[in-house]
Amino acid sequence: MAEQNGTDPSHTEDRGKCLMGLSLNELRALASCQLAQRESDRLQDLVTKNAESLLCEEEVSELDELLAKADGLMLLKTRARYTLKRLQEGETAA
């Protein structure tokens, strides 16, 4: 029924997943970005210490913060890649 009204339900669903208002270059940059090297190194150190149960309370908090930051970045990167893919599919369909 939604298609009869000219709206594709999958297109409406994409609005929450796609990153809007960014240029292709911005989307590509976001899709390839990483944590800063210093943060990445620190995260690896904390993960290693955590596996050995050697973290103090402050380090546990720091690990939690870095993991949350890495997770958020991964979600943004995934959405940027998804947006790029949808844009490319739109170009090939046109």
C-alpha positions in Angstrom: 0.0 0.0 0.0 2.8 2.4 0.8 4.2 1.9 -2.8 0.9 3.0 -4.2 1.4 6.3 -2.5 4.8 6.7 -4.1 6.7 5.9 -0.9 8.9 2.9 -0.7 9.0 1.5 2.9 12.6 0.5 2.6 13.5 4.0 1.6 11.8 5.4 4.7 13.7 2.9 6.8 17.0 4.0 5.3 16.5 7.5 6.6 17.5 6.4 10.1 20.5 4.5 8.8 21.9 6.8 6.2 24.0 9.8 7.1 22.4 12.8 5.5 23.9 16.2 4.6 27.5 14.9 4.0 29.4 15.1 0.8 30.9 12.0 -0.8 34.4 13.0 0.3 33.1 13.5 3.9 31.4 10.1 3.9 34.6 8.4 2.5 36.7 10.1 5.1 34.4 9.1 7.9 34.2 5.5 6.6 38.0 5.2 6.8 38.7 7.1 10.0 40.3 5.4 13.1 41.0 6.2 16.7 44.0 8.3 17.2 47.2 6.2 17.4 47.7 7.1 21.0 44.2 6.1 22.0 44.5 2.9 19.9 47.8 2.0 21.7 46.3 2.7 25.1 43.2 0.7 24.3 45.4 -2.3 23.4 47.5 -1.9 26.6 44.3 -1.8 28.7 42.7 -4.8 26.9 45.9 -6.8 27.5 46.1 -5.9 31.2 42.4 -6.6 31.6 42.9 -10.1 30.2 45.4 -10.7 32.9 43.1 -9.0 35.5 45.7 -6.4 36.3 43.5 -3.2 35.9 43.0 -0.8 38.8 39.6 0.9 39.1 40.7 4.0 37.2 42.0 1.9 34.4 38.7 0.0 34.2 36.9 3.3 33.8 39.4 4.4 31.1 38.9 1.1 29.3 35.2 1.5 29.4 35.4 5.0 27.9 37.8 4.0 25.2 35.6 1.0 24.3 32.5 3.2 24.1 34.4 5.7 21.9 35.6 2.9 19.6 32.1 1.4 19.4 30.6 4.8 18.5 33.2 5.3 15.9 32.5 1.9 14.4 28.8 2.7 14.2 29.5 5.9 12.4 31.9 4.2 10.0 29.3 1.5 9.3 26.6 4.1 8.6 29.0 6.0 6.3 29.7 2.9 4.4 26.0 2.0 4.2 25.2 5.5 2.9 27.9 5.3 0.3 26.6 1.9 -0.8 23.1 3.2 -1.1 24.2 6.2 -3.1 26.2 4.0 -5.5 23.2 1.7 -5.9 21.1 4.8 -6.7 23.6 5.9 -9.3 23.6 2.5 -11.0 19.8 2.3 -10.9 19.4 5.7 -12.6 
